[in-house]
Amino acid sequence: TSDAHWHRWTSKTGFAPGKAWHHIAASYRFGTPESLRVWIDGQPQSGAWDMGGPTDRAPVVDDDAIWIGSSRGGAAANSFRGRVDAIAIYRSELTDALIKGRYRREGEEPGVKPRPETMPEMGELPPGRVRLTLHEGLPAHDRWLNDDEAVPRETLTWDADYMLLDRLPVRYDAWGIRDSWRTPTLLRMATDAQLPPGRHRFVMRVRGLSRLWLNGQLVARSKPLTGSPNGEEPITPVAAPLTAGMRLAEHRQQELVGEVTIGDDGRCRVVLESIIGGKAFRADPGELCVAVQLQSEQASGCFWLLPGPNARSSPAALTDADVESALDRQAAKLQQLDDANRRSAAASQDAFWERRHDLARRWVDEHPAPLPDVDASHPIDAFIQAKAARALAASAQSSIDEARSFHSRVLPILRDQCFRCHGEKANGGLRLNSREAVLKGGDSELPAVVPGDVEESELIRRIRSTDADERMPPGDESMGAEEIEALAAWIKSGAAWPAPPVTADAVAAPAVVDDAAFLRRAYLDTVGVPPTAAEAREFLEDASADKRRRLVERLLDDSRWADHWTSYWQDVLAENPTMINASLNTSGPFRWFLYDSLRDNKPLDRMVTELILQRGSPHEGG
């Protein structure tokens, strides 16, 4: 139904949801759109008609239900969520004086006010470390809480080495699948630092609305995110560093500086509050950090990431070298945290998959696979040897020259020119991918090939036809003369379809490769990179008999195995992320789901099942 079917009047002001009661009144005379009046808490409100605009039509009269506080079948998005004390309907117009007399309030006038700004209480903190907490689902990204709102309970707690963060920990759903943070998300970072007495400078680098506190004092505040980061916004000029050699702030990162005097005891609790993401913004903190420049070092210009130069971990300056090194160490620890959180959540489904696998093992035990009657040291070798023996026996049914001629000249023509319509598919009931099929023919019941008789073979007749509607293969150009001649010669000689030519030498087991070749192949097959010089030297100098088995086990336990094989499974499972148009057969980017599955050595049936269920967030790689 178009919007023109509906006529709606919307006030320009309203009230925020809260605990207070409100009085609402409306007056309207059908046929006179300008007569509509609305009052909130006794005060008249201005507004305008929208959707279908004003109307002078009479009311609809029918035998139907009257919905109050809801519509569209009770849809949540179209329903009032709250309490209603009383409803009254009058058959006369209302006036300002009448409504003002009806409205009475006892106590304070309702109104939403910002909560007083105070430093958050973070409790006991780990000595020399930084406590990080994340709180999902703030009301808005561009303001702090009001007095009738509460900070959401923490979703995640983690201890870091520095007040430095360039990504949030990954959010997982109940099955351990990557999900999105419910933004806006409040990030809190707190540390107890020990600094020398004096007046020190503190710098805060944040992306969105943030506050920096020190011993209860507000040191710096930033502005909220504005504008859509769609790649088309104006380029933010690179800010000049505060001091020489200082690491530059990232694009769209705000840099705020404040000064605080530290007392003789040197104790200071530093707390950063930062709102990450929002309705139109990713949950991305940028390169968020807090650093201090001691009064004694203001001449040299050095800033230290908090907890500062006296931290238990190695002190890190706000320079490229120290920050990149700190971020590398942090990335490894975040990966450990993500692995632990993901595996803990995924364990909720382990019992289901264990039952499935027990059933599968029981079925396999009851239906054992028949092993070939071949003398082999391993079942896989037995199957390979049996297949080689079958190939040799089939090849012996015809001469090697005849088989090579067919498989090098005739079969490639049929495969390239005919199989796309008459291979797995059978257009017109005709297949041309075996001798039995070409002799049987299709729906016309004419054999495609008559061995020894080229002129009676329907295949050759259709290939040579000058009628574009009849000629095969279809298209503007006919098959080449050499290709037609090769097919005609094959039919004239009897249209034999020999097995692939195989010799005993071709299927003989190759010699066991030397250690250097084995080492190179093992590395490339598992982790995708060659061994280092030290790794190669250690393996080649090892004289133990089981060193190859130990190498394979070590490489299979190497986390780089997931790095290497993710791209393979992207191709096999046809990942097609949305790059331009979401309607072009896109699957969404699930590479991170594959990566997590490989890191966890997830069984393939479980990996594929969870992929088909499409859980998690497509924006985060779920």
Secondary structure, 3 states (H helix, E strand, C coil): CCHHHCEEEEECCCCCCCCCCCCEEEEEECCEEEEEEEEECCEEECEEEEECCCCCCCCCCCCCCCCCCECHHHCHHHECCCCCCCCCCCCCCCCHHHHHHHCCCCCCCCCCCECCCCCCCCCCCCCCCEEEEEECCCCCCCCCCECCCCCCCCCEEEEECCCEECCCCCEECCCCCEECCCCCEEEEEEEEEECCCEEEEEEEEECCCEEEEECCEEEEECCCCCCCCCCCCCCCCCCCCCCCCCCCCCCCCEEEEEEEEECCCCEEEEEEEEEECECCECCCCCCEEEEEECHHHCCCCCCEECCCCCCCCCCCECCHHHHHHHHHHHHHHHHHHHHHHHHHHHHHHHHHHHHHHHHHHHHHHHCCCCCCCCCCCCHHHHHHHHHHHHHHHHHCCCCHHHHHHHHHHHHHHHHHHCHHHHCCCCHHHCCCCCHHHHHHCCCCCCCCCCCCCCCCCHHHHHHHCCCCCCCCCCCCCCCCHHHHHHHHHHHHCCCCCCCCCCCHHHHCCCCCCCHHHHHHHHHHHHCCCCCCHHHHHHHHHCCCCCHHHHHHHHHHCCCHHHHHHHHHHHHHCCCCCCCCCCCCCCCCCCHHHHHHHHHCCCCHHHHHHHHHHCCCCCCCCC
